Amino acid sequence: MNAPKRARWIVVLLALLAIVFLPMVAMAGPRSGGSFGGRSGFRSGGGFSSGGGYSSGGGYSSGGYGRNYYGGGNTYVYGGSPFGYSHWGWAPWGWGGGFGGIGTLFVLAVAGIAVLSVMRAVRRAAYRGGGWSQSDDGGYVRDVDTGRAYLYRLQLALGRSGRGVQKRLVEFAERGDTSSEAGLASLLQQTALELLREKDAVRYVGADGRGPMSLTNAETTMNSLALAERSRFQVERVRASEGRVNASSVAAEEGKEALELVVVTVVAATRTPLGNFKGVTSLEELESLLSELGSTSPDGLLGLEVIWTPADENDSLTEMDVMTTYPDLRGI
């Protein structure tokens, strides 16, 4: 048999093997999973605004000090001098007894303008360099409101000794608050803490970050990453999002292999960059990354997704499954 014919037979054989074994490989992965998350930070806009300033509404009313004579505000006029004699001194704009208060109002207006100018100067000095910028209405907003966001993804594959994380993540999903930034920040902190406690069980890890990007792009990319991870399993046992919890009791096919690994994926969108988020090559770097991720404040968090698989105790995820399904993970 010559070389060209031999090559054709090899191609045909490989095609037949692919047809037979690829469906088996596809079904070999996990069949159950769970997730929780929310996007409340994207909805709120995230910036603090001091716009609008202070307004006195209808101005200072007559409930203050003194009662005027001849309708002259706080000015007391004695006699009919064209300049008027004010309780506060000479009122050169007063005329007779009826307009002496105009001078006092002018002085108060000048004093008020001076006070406001000082307050604005102090406020500008306080905000300058602190990640704030002045808006069109005179208020101050965080720089991120102009469209900056940062997106981070962390994936961990934990060995058998860390399988207890499955139950704890289910508890977070069922009891946690996914409808507010404070609730999401608390869930992120608890998840990071649990992963820190199980850091010795971590076998594979992957971490990547991107940004700055617009808020729209960050949310769209976050949704895409979350959907890609959730599509890896057939049954979602629990899903908590935006204050709602959904659970599924659909029977999943029991895994034929022993449970070797549990994969946990954390996707977080923040307003400011995380300095320690980089490639992880050691447990020390992983610990530093989880600590920074878990310390994200409520006003610094835009959105969160936590996804894990398998969720069922009798489901399986082997090392071969991880290598084929999560090619970006690296041993640690």
PADREN-303753 format. One record per residue (C-alpha): x, y, z. Coordinates in steps of 0.5 Angstrom, whole numbers, plus 500, padded with zeros to 3 digits. Each point is the difference from the previous one (the first is absolute). Example, Ala and Ser with C-alpha at 12.3 -4.5 7.8 and 13.67 -1.06 7.14 Angstrom:
2
525491516 502507498 
This chain:
332
500500500 503507498 501506504 494504498 495494501 503499507 498507501 493500498 499493504 503504506 495506499 494495500 502496506 501507504 493502498 497494502 503500507 498507501 493499498 500494505 503503506 499508499 493499503 502495506 505506501 495505500 496496505 506499505 500506503 496503506 492500499 498505506 502506502 498507504 501507500 498507503 502507498 497507499 501506496 497506505 507504499 499501493 492502501 502505505 506504496 504499506 502508501 499504505 497507498 500506504 497504494 494505502 504503506 496504505 494503499 496504505 494500496 496506502 506504503 500502507 493501503 498505505 501495506 507502501 503506505 496506501 494503497 500506495 497507500 497503494 501494496 508500500 502493501 505500506 501507499 498505505 499507498 499506504 499506496 499502493 507501498 500498492 506495502 497497506 503498507 500492500 501496506 506497497 503507498 498505495 496497494 502504494 495497496 494501504 495506499 496503505 497494504 498495495 506497497 506501505 500492500 503499493 507502503 500495505 497495495 506502495 505499506 497493501 500498493 507502499 502496507 496494497 504500493 506500504 498494504 498496494 506501497 505498506 495494500 501498493 508501500 500496506 496494497 504501494 506499504 497494503 498496494 506502496 505494499 495495503 496497494 495505499 498505495 496506499 493499496 496505496 496502505 505502505 500493504 506495501 499493497 505494500 505500494 497493499 493503498 503502494 500493498 506496503 499493503 505494501 498493499 504494504 499493499 503495505 499492499 502495505 500492500 500497507 501493502 496495504 502503506 497507498 493497498 497503506 500507496 494497496 495500506 503507503 499503493 492497500 499504506 503506498 495500494 494498504 501505506 504506497 498507497 501500493 496506499 504506502 508502500 501499507 497493500 504498494 506502503 499496506 499494496 506501496 504501507 497493503 502497493 507502500 500498508 498493498 505500495 505502504 499495505 500494495 506503496 504494502 495496496 501504494 503496494 499504494 499508499 499505495 499508501 500505495 497507500 498506495 499507500 499506500 494499496 493503499 495498505 496498494 505495498 502498507 493498501 499496493 507497501 498498507 493497498 504496494 505497505 495498505 495497494 506496498 502497507 492498501 500497493 505495502 495496505 493497498 496501507 501507504 498497507 500507503 500507496 500507504 499506497 498507501 496498507 497494497 502493501 498494495 501493502 500493495 498493502 501497494 504494500 506500497 504494497 505497506 507501498 504493499 506503502 502502507 500507502 507503499 499507499 496506501 500506496 498507503 500506495 500507503 498506495 501507503 499507497 503506504 500507500 508500501 505496498 503494505 507500500 502493502 495497495 505497495 503493498 500495506 506495501 500499507 495499506 503507503 498504494 493496500 499502507 502508499 495500494 495497504 501505505 500506496 494497496 496499507 501507502 497503495 495505503 492501498 501506496 506497496 496494498 496501493 498492500 502493502 499493497 502494504 499493497 502493502 500493497 498495502 495501505 497493501 504496505 499494495 502504494 508499497 505505497 506496499 507503499 499498492 494504500 504506503 505500495 495499494 495505502 504505504 507501495 502507503 501497507 507498503 502496505 503503507 
